[in-house]
Amino acid sequence: MDPRRPCCKLARKWSDRLSSFLVVMTWMLLLWPGQVQAGEIRDMQPLAPLVGKVIQSVVGIRVSTEATAAARSMDSGPELPNGPPRTTNDVYGAGVIIKAESGLIVTTNHLVSGAKTLAVRLSDGRQLDARFVVADERYDLAMLRISASGLTAARVGRSIDAEPGDFVLAVGGSSGSAPSVSFGIVSALHRSRPGIPCQDLIQTDALLDRGSSGGALFNLRGEVIGIVAAGVDETESERAFGLAIPSDAIDRLYIRMN
């Protein structure tokens, strides 16, 4: 009789029990959601209430400009006595209301520069004429004014506090239709892009529809931390990643108003 056999049987018995215990615990971990995971799922809040709030301060802007028609060919008939005809071109963008009582709207200067007429579409569907107030060409910002009651102004936050990885909402126009909303993060700071005067842009991976230039970049507290400067990408594709002018530059417009 092998004196080691009882020990071997005992070791095998405990080994079998340990294996069964590990199998049971593995299945429990797989099937049981756990307090942390379940708590995180329950505590996740939808963005719809925040979107519904901030979208009220974003407006669509229609910019109408005049251009001289192409020169007439030699066999196209006699020239008109008052010179070549002029055509009207419409460009669409967005803006954000920053002073409700004064009807002040901030947008990008490249959108409204050279406009013959400016029209604003509010979130409630009202369409109003707007007039140019002041611009800061260095930061590509402009301010417009409308006369209307019941406006909702956005809170302007501190763009200097923004950091890469912060969640953001980009709200802008969609070529003259209702505003569009996209979600993303701050990808980088202190960016520049040819065609945009501001050299201190906020980059975001939130996708922007055409017509979003002049719209707002919000943090998840509902504060404006940037004005979208998407003009350079609007002719390249239907949607593009965003670059925004820091909201801290808006103070320069107030200084120019005085």
Secondary structure as UniProt FT lines:
FT   TURN            3..4
FT   HELIX           5..31
FT   HELIX           35..43
FT   HELIX           48..54
FT   HELIX           55..57
FT   STRAND          58..68
FT   TURN            74..75
FT   TURN            81..82
FT   STRAND          86..99
FT   TURN            100..103
FT   STRAND          104..108
FT   HELIX           109..112
FT   TURN            113..114
FT   STRAND          117..121
FT   TURN            123..124
FT   STRAND          127..136
FT   TURN            137..140
FT   STRAND          141..145
FT   STRAND          155..156
FT   HELIX           159..161
FT   TURN            164..165
FT   STRAND          167..174
FT   TURN            175..176
FT   STRAND          177..191
FT   TURN            194..195
FT   STRAND          201..209
FT   TURN            210..211
FT   TURN            213..214
FT   STRAND          216..219
FT   TURN            220..221
FT   STRAND          223..228
FT   HELIX           231..233
FT   TURN            234..236
FT   STRAND          239..246
FT   HELIX           247..250
FT   HELIX           251..257
//
